Amino acid sequence: MDASCFFRPVADIRTTRTHAAHAGVAELLVFHPVDIVAKRLMSNKAKVRILINRQTAHV
């Protein structure tokens, strides 16, 4: 085996870390809130009503 397959260039490691950081931020900002709302809606036994402020609805 060639030894170069065990060593990645520094730029490649930085790119991997950057992608991992972006994935973590995306999970915190997008997936986590959506997941929490979905779980709460699934476990909710009462009817869900959407309240609309009538003053802003007629604008």
Secondary structure, DSSP 4 states (H G I P E B T S, - for coil): --GGGT---HHHHHHHHHHHHHHHHHIIIIIHHHHHHHHHHHH--SPP-----HHHHT-
